[in-house]
Amino acid sequence: MMYVSRGLSRASRRFRGKIFGEPLSHRQATACRNLLPCLDSSLGDDPSLKVLGCRHISSWSWGLPAALYSIRHHIHHHSASIVEEQLDPFSLVADELSILANRLRAMVVAEVPKLASAAEYFFRMGVEGKRFRPTVLLLMSTALNVSIHKPPPDTIMGDTMTAELRVRQQSIAEITEMIHVASLLHDDVLDDADTRRGISSLNFVMGNKLAVLAGDFLLSRACVALASLKNTEVVSLLATVIEQLVTGETMQMTTSVDQRCSMEYYMQKTYYKTASLIANSCKAIALLAGHTAEVATLAYDYGRNLGLAFQLIDDVLDFTGTSASLGKGSLSDISHGIVTAPILFAMDEFPELRAVVERGFEDPRNVNLALEYLGKSRGIQRARDLAKDHANRAAAAIDSLPDSDDEEVRRSRRALIALTHIVITRAK
Amino acid sequence: MGNKLAVLAGDFLLSRACVALASLKNTEVVSLLATVIEQLVTGETMQMTTSVDQRCSMEYYMQKTYYKTASLIANSCKAIALLAGHTAEVATLAYDYGRNLGLAFQLIDDVLDFTGTSASLGKGSLSDISHGIVTAPILFAMDEFPELRAVVERGFEDPRNVNLALEYLGKSRGIQRARDLAKDHANRAAAAIDSLPDSDDEEVRRSRRALIALTHIVITRAK
């Protein structure tokens, strides 16, 4: 929050007074405050503070001279980069997320009580996880709210069509979350995991059979919801995701040594296991909105690169933990014999590390040996660099979207870009 | 790795089924078969988690049997009709055929688990009852001999309890009533085929005769 006031006082010092010529009325200031909630806490009640780049004011003709619009636009561009630092992408969609959460809970209700409690296990309040995917998808929905054939605003039909599209896009978010949780449930059975999201795993609490069934149940509900969108391309897209999730998991379980030591294999597996879902649901968002193949591909690129960046940092954090140094992480990947990007990079520099990997990691001494090599190598840094590269590509995809004057659209795009930074800089 | 690979294989098949389904580009069919998956899961869960009351209820048993056995064939028959662009009425007849055939099949399955290839009792594998699964013949027998319920409630881990239940079953008309119910469903399945819109095409007629033949085979089979 410190950032906000600092940024704004910087901005207001630059722009207060002469630029607009007229102080805003109290009404105008309030309106702007409501439209730009991230600025809210710093605006206070000072109506003389010139609000930065509020498009909606221009359409209400409250007496701003026309010549000032271009200047305002320029100011807006500057303010955008200042605002970007303090933008919290998650809070932008928080309200919408609670609506989704309630709908999700209703969607996984089952008639058999045991199945009901199993299915809703990870949708209960407090254990929904970060809801990263729905956040991205909701932001993407707004970010793509560019009129291709947009109905006239403020008409009843226009509003209905827009609202209906939004509900359909929210549905993608719900479906994505169901597919995601279903895969978690099965993965935990496959990995014999005891905990997930800070609580006991479902298989631990209710046994493998019920966990498997619950995963199947969620998958089937997702399919029904998918079908009800009546868009066969979207159905196809997300059906392929399910297949890719399974393929990714199989790739992880059944690797030969050669495959385990291959960066290419690893990135393919990572795409299947982590990035495919978010990439293809982003694409689905674009398709539902009737966008061109080009725009749909940009959405896909964003999701794909964001997902890959996320996983690469995940790999790094598994070694470093919240400390920048090695060995403070949970080391869960390597203890399960899963070879990730940092180790693969290190193997590049130290071919002898491959022999260590081939011996497997059941022996903790082998783990320590691998960590030694990792520490000597630039493996961690190179993994971070690759993550940053993907994050940048994700941001570039957003920047390539067709221009929009709509402040909500621009804000969502800034939020999506902010996410590409968050994914890289997070400590856990 | 046994269970794990099995789960993974199942998921893989499911995902391939989803992709194949999607490629049909018919969202009603996708919906139908997605509902089947849900019902298969529900049926399996019903079987796993019954209370004693539910285990002794014919209604619960038939519902579970529909979910576990009949739903898949019923809804895929319906999907066949939908893909061909038939009316809702014809689609429903296809559904009815599948549903009744599936139920008939399961009921005879239940009987054979007791009788095996012989018409007499106890030569079957008795796999259901040893797993504590109460099927139609026993449920019918409980009708005639309420004291059998107490035996069921005790569970079937003790082989002496199994023998006791078999005694009651033998004294009762449970086996015959299960067969009768199966025959009833088989007849309904055949009736559904007979109600289909007429056709002069010999292939069409022959396939319909074959479908009816199946309703007999399902009843008279010995295994």
Interface residues (C-beta under 8 A of the other chain):
Chain A: A110 E111 V112 P113 K114 L115 H186 V189 L190 N208 K209 L210 V212 L213 D216 F217 L219 S220 R221 C223 V224 L226 A227 S228 L229 K230 N231 T232 V235 S236 A239 T240 I242 E243 L245 V246 T247 E249 T250 M253
Chain B: N3 K4 L5 V7 L8 G10 D11 F12 L14 S15 R16 C18 V19 L21 A22 S23 K25 N26 T27 E28 V30 S31 L33 A34 T35 I37 E38 L40 V41 T42 E44 T45 M46 M48 T49
